Amino acid sequence: MSVTLTIDDQTVTVPAGTTLWQAAKAAGIDIPVLCHQERLNPVGVCRMCVVDAGERTLTASCVRACQNGMQVQTASPLVQQHRRMLTRLLLAEMGGETTSDVHDLGRQMELVNDSGCVTDPQLQLLRKTTPPKSNPVDVSSPVIAVNHAACIL
């Protein structure tokens, strides 16, 4: 059984059970994700992949199944505003210890430049008012060091 929907004014037909993120990817439409990796089950916690599916709230595309007749916008002004603010908050909270994925998003949204320097006034203010984290790196394992402050989860 297949499902037909519209993503960014493009008609897409996918197998039933396909997520919005998978359908968009198959159609060549990029939706950013932080917590979702293709080899893992999606959990929808980072909220970076939200899209406007015409519902009351934005929905996490990595966990939302496609439905017949859905009209989905992946980059509406509301969606872009959400992603930009979320990226600001992540960059502010993580300080200089951000992951390359978060820095890449910050560069794409023109919040930081290629050198990682903050170019966004709101982010500069957030960084000034956000106390630095004191989460140490966990080196208790003989095979891996974990920086809990750098994990989106």
LOFI-873561 format. One record per residue: residue number from 1; residue in three letters; x, y, z of N, C-alpha, C in turn. Coordinates in nm, 4 decimals, decimal comma. Example, Ala and Ser with C-alpha at 12.3 -4.5 7.8 and 13.67 -1.06 7.14 Angstrom:
REC   nr  rest     neast    nnorth       nup    caeast   canorth      caup     ceast    cnorth       cup
REC    1   ALA    1,3190   -0,5690    0,7800    1,2300   -0,4500    0,7800    1,3200   -0,3300    0,7800
REC    2   SER    1,2850   -0,2250    0,7080    1,3670   -0,1060    0,7140    1,2900    0,0030    0,7870
REM end
This chain:
REC   nr  rest     neast    nnorth       nup    caeast   canorth      caup     ceast    cnorth       cup
REC    1   MET    0,0853   -0,1181    0,0000    0,0000    0,0000    0,0000    0,0897    0,1242    0,0000
REC    2   SER    0,0498    0,2262   -0,0751    0,1282    0,3489   -0,0796    0,0450    0,4687   -0,0370
REC    3   VAL    0,1185    0,5746   -0,0069    0,0603    0,6984    0,0430    0,1079    0,8111   -0,0480
REC    4   THR    0,0183    0,9016   -0,0832    0,0552    1,0164   -0,1658    0,0309    1,1444   -0,0868
REC    5   LEU    0,1322    1,2293   -0,0863    0,1252    1,3559   -0,0131    0,2024    1,4613   -0,0897
REC    6   THR    0,1973    1,5838   -0,0418    0,2706    1,6932   -0,1044    0,3718    1,7469   -0,0047
REC    7   ILE    0,4978    1,7524   -0,0480    0,6049    1,8084    0,0347    0,6672    1,9232   -0,0441
REC    8   ASP    0,6591    2,0423    0,0102    0,7111    2,1625   -0,0568    0,6614    2,1714   -0,2009
REC    9   ASP    0,5307    2,1564   -0,2189    0,4639    2,1660   -0,3491    0,5058    2,0570   -0,4477
REC   10   GLN    0,5659    1,9513   -0,3975    0,6067    1,8382   -0,4811    0,5262    1,7152   -0,4392
REC   11   THR    0,4555    1,6544   -0,5334    0,3773    1,5344   -0,5035    0,4717    1,4161   -0,4877
REC   12   VAL    0,4527    1,3432   -0,3770    0,5401    1,2314   -0,3427    0,4528    1,1103   -0,3095
REC   13   THR    0,4889    0,9946   -0,3642    0,4210    0,8696   -0,3303    0,5232    0,7761   -0,2678
REC   14   VAL    0,4910    0,7279   -0,1480    0,5841    0,6437   -0,0715    0,5079    0,5258   -0,0113
REC   15   PRO    0,5786    0,4215    0,0289    0,5106    0,3103    0,0962    0,4493    0,3556    0,2295
REC   16   ALA    0,3379    0,2972    0,2655    0,2753    0,3264    0,3955    0,3767    0,2987    0,5061
REC   17   GLY    0,3776    0,3824    0,6076    0,4718    0,3669    0,7187    0,5983    0,4493    0,7027
REC   18   THR    0,6179    0,5097    0,5862    0,7342    0,5951    0,5628    0,7199    0,7225    0,6439
REC   19   THR    0,8287    0,7681    0,7057    0,8223    0,8931    0,7807    0,8324    1,0116    0,6846
REC   20   LEU    0,7913    1,1273    0,7323    0,8013    1,2490    0,6514    0,9469    1,2767    0,6145
REC   21   TRP    1,0387    1,2525    0,7087    1,1806    1,2755    0,6817    1,2298    1,1842    0,5697
REC   22   GLN    1,1912    1,0562    0,5744    1,2323    0,9612    0,4708    1,1721    0,9990    0,3352
REC   23   ALA    1,0463    1,0397    0,3348    0,9803    1,0782    0,2103    1,0462    1,2015    0,1497
REC   24   ALA    1,0782    1,2993    0,2342    1,1451    1,4198    0,1851    1,2824    1,3854    0,1288
REC   25   LYS    1,3558    1,3022    0,2000    1,4895    1,2628    0,1535    1,4803    1,1925    0,0181
REC   26   ALA    1,3830    1,1027    0,0027    1,3656    1,0314   -0,1236    1,3319    1,1278   -0,2379
REC   27   ALA    1,2676    1,2394   -0,2042    1,2311    1,3389   -0,3043    1,3407    1,4430   -0,3254
REC   28   GLY    1,4548    1,4256   -0,2571    1,5657    1,5195   -0,2723    1,5504    1,6468   -0,1910
REC   29   ILE    1,4657    1,6424   -0,0890    1,4419    1,7584   -0,0028    1,5159    1,7352    0,1286
REC   30   ASP    1,6030    1,8294    0,1634    1,6848    1,8158    0,2838    1,6118    1,8718    0,4054
REC   31   ILE    1,6028    1,7909    0,5094    1,5506    1,8346    0,6389    1,6607    1,8072    0,7402
REC   32   PRO    1,7089    1,9097    0,8108    1,8182    1,8867    0,9059    1,7746    1,8026    1,0259
REC   33   VAL    1,8650    1,7195    1,0731    1,8419    1,6383    1,1933    1,9675    1,6402    1,2780
REC   34   LEU    1,9509    1,6261    1,4065    2,0648    1,6114    1,4973    2,0594    1,4773    1,5694
REC   35   CYS    1,9429    1,4416    1,6216    1,9347    1,3194    1,7024    1,9100    1,1944    1,6196
REC   36   HIS    1,8733    1,2090    1,4953    1,8377    1,0938    1,4118    1,9540    1,0544    1,3208
REC   37   GLN    1,9909    0,9294    1,3294    2,0893    0,8716    1,2389    2,0202    0,7557    1,1685
REC   38   GLU    2,0452    0,7382    1,0402    1,9724    0,6371    0,9633    1,9874    0,4962    1,0196
REC   39   ARG    2,0988    0,4660    1,0825    2,1198    0,3304    1,1339    2,0498    0,3067    1,2686
REC   40   LEU    1,9905    0,4113    1,3256    1,9230    0,4006    1,4550    1,7740    0,4284    1,4400
REC   41   ASN    1,6959    0,3813    1,5358    1,5536    0,4148    1,5374    1,5382    0,5617    1,5747
REC   42   PRO    1,4571    0,6364    1,5003    1,4390    0,7780    1,5315    1,3647    0,7972    1,6638
REC   43   VAL    1,3988    0,9066    1,7333    1,3342    0,9360    1,8610    1,2683    1,0730    1,8644
REC   44   GLY    1,3026    1,1618    1,7732    1,2353    1,2907    1,7628    1,2592    1,3876    1,8757
REC   45   VAL    1,3713    1,3756    1,9472    1,3918    1,4615    2,0632    1,4627    1,5936    2,0336
REC   46   CYS    1,5402    1,6012    1,9276    1,6148    1,7255    1,9052    1,5270    1,8365    1,8487
REC   47   ARG    1,4187    1,7999    1,7812    1,3198    1,8921    1,7243    1,3752    1,9754    1,6089
REC   48   MET    1,4946    1,9451    1,5607    1,5508    2,0191    1,4480    1,4783    1,9836    1,3182
REC   49   CYS    1,4216    1,8638    1,3103    1,3602    1,8163    1,1865    1,2125    1,8518    1,1753
REC   50   VAL    1,1633    1,9427    1,2577    1,0208    1,9734    1,2529    0,9802    2,0292    1,1169
REC   51   VAL    0,8574    1,9993    1,0801    0,7967    2,0494    0,9575    0,6557    2,0958    0,9894
REC   52   ASP    0,6000    2,1733    0,8989    0,4621    2,2190    0,9137    0,3743    2,1280    0,8302
REC   53   ALA    0,2961    2,0445    0,8981    0,2064    1,9511    0,8306    0,0616    1,9990    0,8395
REC   54   GLY    0,0429    2,1284    0,8674   -0,0906    2,1848    0,8755   -0,1652    2,1480    1,0016
REC   55   GLU   -0,0920    2,1052    1,1030   -0,1544    2,0661    1,2289   -0,1375    2,1775    1,3314
REC   56   ARG   -0,1866    2,1544    1,4503   -0,1820    2,2548    1,5573   -0,0394    2,2968    1,5910
REC   57   THR    0,0528    2,2017    1,5889    0,1930    2,2306    1,6198    0,2820    2,1729    1,5108
REC   58   LEU    0,4060    2,2187    1,5082    0,5036    2,1609    1,4166    0,5292    2,0169    1,4596
REC   59   THR    0,5608    1,9314    1,3644    0,5795    1,7897    1,3955    0,7193    1,7430    1,3586
REC   60   ALA    0,7747    1,6545    1,4389    0,9072    1,5978    1,4120    0,8960    1,5030    1,2935
REC   61   SER    0,9607    1,5372    1,1843    0,9467    1,4597    1,0608    1,0114    1,3223    1,0691
REC   62   CYS    1,1056    1,3042    1,1602    1,1744    1,1746    1,1685    1,0889    1,0663    1,2337
REC   63   VAL    0,9817    1,1051    1,3005    0,8951    1,0062    1,3656    0,7502    1,0107    1,3155
REC   64   ARG    0,7140    1,1105    1,2388    0,5749    1,1268    1,1920    0,5561    1,0522    1,0614
REC   65   ALA    0,4622    0,9589    1,0599    0,4324    0,8821    0,9387    0,3544    0,9668    0,8387
REC   66   CYS    0,3797    0,9426    0,7128    0,3075    1,0105    0,6057    0,1627    0,9637    0,6025
REC   67   GLN    0,0744    1,0549    0,5608   -0,0662    1,0221    0,5445   -0,1120    1,0742    0,4084
REC   68   ASN   -0,2071    1,0043    0,3484   -0,2623    1,0490    0,2210   -0,3131    1,1922    0,2308
REC   69   GLY   -0,2788    1,2711    0,1314   -0,3297    1,4071    0,1221   -0,2594    1,5103    0,2088
REC   70   MET   -0,1594    1,4717    0,2863   -0,0880    1,5686    0,3701   -0,0253    1,6774    0,2832
REC   71   GLN   -0,0267    1,7988    0,3354    0,0405    1,9121    0,2726    0,1503    1,9550    0,3688
REC   72   VAL    0,2758    1,9291    0,3333    0,3878    1,9503    0,4249    0,4792    2,0604    0,3715
REC   73   GLN    0,5158    2,1508    0,4599    0,6146    2,2545    0,4282    0,7366    2,2322    0,5158
REC   74   THR    0,8523    2,2149    0,4531    0,9734    2,1856    0,5300    1,0551    2,3102    0,5637
REC   75   ALA    1,0244    2,4222    0,5000    1,1056    2,5416    0,5228    1,0208    2,6682    0,5276
REC   76   SER    0,9010    2,6588    0,5818    0,8153    2,7772    0,5963    0,8829    2,8757    0,6917
REC   77   PRO    0,8416    3,0012    0,6916    0,9008    3,0964    0,7859    0,8927    3,0495    0,9316
REC   78   LEU    0,7810    2,9887    0,9709    0,7672    2,9399    1,1084    0,8679    2,8283    1,1378
REC   79   VAL    0,8831    2,7351    1,0444    0,9787    2,6246    1,0613    1,1210    2,6799    1,0688
REC   80   GLN    1,1549    2,7714    0,9794    1,2898    2,8305    0,9789    1,3165    2,9065    1,1094
REC   81   GLN    1,2166    2,9787    1,1579    1,2305    3,0518    1,2837    1,2556    2,9551    1,3990
REC   82   HIS    1,1833    2,8446    1,4010    1,2003    2,7434    1,5047    1,3421    2,6860    1,5021
REC   83   ARG    1,3872    2,6451    1,3853    1,5209    2,5857    1,3736    1,6306    2,6849    1,4103
REC   84   ARG    1,6123    2,8090    1,3696    1,7127    2,9120    1,3987    1,7238    2,9353    1,5502
REC   85   MET    1,6089    2,9438    1,6183    1,6120    2,9659    1,7631    1,6689    2,8450    1,8348
REC   86   LEU    1,6313    2,7261    1,7925    1,6853    2,6050    1,8537    1,8365    2,5983    1,8360
REC   87   THR    1,8842    2,6319    1,7181    2,0287    2,6320    1,6935    2,0977    2,7366    1,7799
REC   88   ARG    2,0377    2,8546    1,7938    2,0924    2,9577    1,8833    2,1085    2,9029    2,0251
REC   89   LEU    2,0010    2,8405    2,0750    2,0029    2,7890    2,2124    2,1088    2,6800    2,2290
REC   90   LEU    2,1204    2,5922    2,1313    2,2222    2,4864    2,1387    2,3624    2,5447    2,1364
REC   91   LEU    2,3854    2,6396    2,0484    2,5177    2,7022    2,0408    2,5500    2,7772    2,1695
REC   92   ALA    2,4508    2,8428    2,2286    2,4737    2,9168    2,3528    2,5018    2,8217    2,4678
REC   93   GLU    2,4229    2,7155    2,4774    2,4387    2,6223    2,5887    2,5686    2,5437    2,5794
REC   94   MET    2,6054    2,5067    2,4588    2,7236    2,4240    2,4416    2,8524    2,5059    2,4386
REC   95   GLY    2,8401    2,6358    2,4201    2,9590    2,7200    2,4178    3,0544    2,6776    2,3094
REC   96   GLY    3,1809    2,6628    2,3415    3,2815    2,6241    2,2439    3,2894    2,4755    2,2212
REC   97   GLU    3,2058    2,3971    2,2902    3,2141    2,2514    2,2803    3,1035    2,1937    2,1939
REC   98   THR    3,0632    2,2654    2,0907    2,9553    2,2161    2,0055    3,0057    2,1097    1,9094
REC   99   THR    2,9133    2,0288    1,8632    2,9467    1,9263    1,7650    2,9589    1,9916    1,6278
REC  100   SER    3,0213    1,9224    1,5370    3,0340    1,9777    1,4018    2,8968    1,9946    1,3378
REC  101   ASP    2,8003    1,9071    1,3698    2,6661    1,9199    1,3142    2,5999    2,0500    1,3597
REC  102   VAL    2,6147    2,0837    1,4873    2,5552    2,2074    1,5386    2,6256    2,3283    1,4778
REC  103   HIS    2,7579    2,3224    1,4683    2,8320    2,4324    1,4043    2,7918    2,4470    1,2582
REC  104   ASP    2,7743    2,3357    1,1881    2,7319    2,3413    1,0482    2,5968    2,4101    1,0352
REC  105   LEU    2,5037    2,3747    1,1230    2,3731    2,4411    1,1212    2,3869    2,5897    1,1521
REC  106   GLY    2,4710    2,6228    1,2479    2,4942    2,7628    1,2817    2,5495    2,8413    1,1641
REC  107   ARG    2,6391    2,7798    1,0883    2,6944    2,8453    0,9685    2,5860    2,8602    0,8611
REC  108   GLN    2,5077    2,7551    0,8393    2,4017    2,7612    0,7381    2,3005    2,8713    0,7702
REC  109   MET    2,2756    2,8919    0,8988    2,1775    2,9922    0,9415    2,2407    3,1280    0,9674
REC  110   GLU    2,3705    3,1380    0,9362    2,4467    3,2627    0,9514    2,4473    3,3140    1,0946
REC  111   LEU    2,4528    3,2196    1,1906    2,4649    3,2546    1,3313    2,6114    3,2623    1,3719
REC  112   VAL    2,6943    3,1827    1,3054    2,8396    3,1844    1,3246    2,9045    3,1845    1,1875
REC  113   ASN    3,0297    3,2326    1,1812    3,0993    3,2307    1,0529    3,1803    3,1020    1,0380
REC  114   ASP    3,2543    3,0904    0,9305    3,3314    2,9681    0,9040    3,4343    2,9386    1,0124
REC  115   SER    3,4794    3,0407    1,0826    3,5771    3,0227    1,1903    3,5110    2,9863    1,3232
REC  116   GLY    3,3783    2,9864    1,3263    3,3065    2,9553    1,4492    3,2781    3,0775    1,5347
REC  117   CYS    3,3141    3,1965    1,4854    3,2881    3,3201    1,5607    3,1409    3,3583    1,5457
REC  118   VAL    3,0819    3,4003    1,6558    2,9401    3,4366    1,6581    2,9180    3,5633    1,5765
REC  119   THR    2,8201    3,5572    1,4851    2,7843    3,6733    1,4044    2,6423    3,7219    1,4337
REC  120   ASP    2,5669    3,6456    1,5113    2,4279    3,6774    1,5417    2,4185    3,7499    1,6757
REC  121   PRO    2,3595    3,8707    1,6790    2,3497    3,9468    1,8048    2,2732    3,8731    1,9147
REC  122   GLN    2,1654    3,8023    1,8801    2,0898    3,7295    1,9825    2,1729    3,6169    2,0430
REC  123   LEU    2,2515    3,5500    1,9597    2,3384    3,4435    2,0102    2,4478    3,5018    2,0992
REC  124   GLN    2,5017    3,6162    2,0605    2,6024    3,6812    2,1459    2,5451    3,7106    2,2831
REC  125   LEU    2,4229    3,7613    2,2875    2,3571    3,7908    2,4155    2,3322    3,6633    2,4945
REC  126   LEU    2,2849    3,5579    2,4280    2,2618    3,4303    2,4969    2,3903    3,3755    2,5563
REC  127   ARG    2,4990    3,3838    2,4820    2,6266    3,3318    2,5326    2,6750    3,4109    2,6531
REC  128   LYS    2,6468    3,5395    2,6558    2,6885    3,6221    2,7687    2,6076    3,5910    2,8938
REC  129   THR    2,4803    3,5512    2,8749    2,3929    3,5292    2,9901    2,3788    3,3823    3,0291
REC  130   THR    2,4361    3,2919    2,9517    2,4281    3,1491    2,9827    2,5509    3,1080    3,0619
REC  131   PRO    2,5317    3,0610    3,1855    2,6483    3,0208    3,2642    2,7183    2,9015    3,1991
REC  132   PRO    2,8511    2,8967    3,2047    2,9222    2,7844    3,1452    2,8903    2,6540    3,2154
REC  133   LYS    2,8843    2,5478    3,1375    2,8587    2,4149    3,1950    2,9854    2,3628    3,2602
REC  134   SER    2,9654    2,2866    3,3659    3,0807    2,2282    3,4336    3,0772    2,0761    3,4260
REC  135   ASN    3,0121    2,0226    3,3213    3,0073    1,8774    3,3048    3,1442    1,8280    3,2578
REC  136   PRO    3,2128    1,7509    3,3404    3,3426    1,7009    3,2978    3,3273    1,5884    3,1956
REC  137   VAL    3,4347    1,5654    3,1266    3,4374    1,4518    3,0349    3,4493    1,3256    3,1185
REC  138   ASP    3,3670    1,2272    3,0876    3,3675    1,0999    3,1594    3,4711    1,0081    3,0954
REC  139   VAL    3,5773    0,9800    3,1667    3,6835    0,8923    3,1164    3,6903    0,7627    3,1972
REC  140   SER    3,5772    0,7236    3,2539    3,5756    0,6044    3,3385    3,5903    0,4748    3,2591
REC  141   SER    3,5618    0,4797    3,1313    3,5754    0,3599    3,0476    3,7164    0,3545    2,9888
REC  142   PRO    3,7736    0,2357    2,9778    3,9064    0,2251    2,9180    3,9056    0,2408    2,7657
REC  143   VAL    3,7864    0,2414    2,7023    3,7818    0,2465    2,5563    3,7161    0,3707    2,4977
REC  144   ILE    3,6495    0,4509    2,5807    3,5815    0,5676    2,5251    3,5745    0,6788    2,6291
REC  145   ALA    3,5885    0,8032    2,5822    3,5675    0,9212    2,6663    3,4376    0,9865    2,6187
REC  146   VAL    3,3516    1,0236    2,7115    3,2219    1,0808    2,6768    3,2113    1,2221    2,7322
REC  147   ASN    3,1773    1,3163    2,6451    3,1516    1,4523    2,6872    3,0007    1,4710    2,6878
REC  148   HIS    2,9377    1,4601    2,8032    2,7921    1,4667    2,8137    2,7379    1,6029    2,7730
REC  149   ALA    2,8159    1,7076    2,7852    2,7701    1,8405    2,7475    2,7584    1,8547    2,5961
REC  150   ALA    2,8235    1,7679    2,5207    2,8222    1,7785    2,3747    2,7163    1,6903    2,3105
REC  151   CYS    2,6379    1,6183    2,3880    2,5400    1,5241    2,3332    2,4028    1,5905    2,3239
REC  152   ILE    2,3394    1,5832    2,2095    2,2088    1,6432    2,1918    2,1046    1,5762    2,2809
REC  153   LEU    2,1233    1,4497    2,3145    2,0284    1,3811    2,4006    2,0577    1,4089    2,5460
REM end
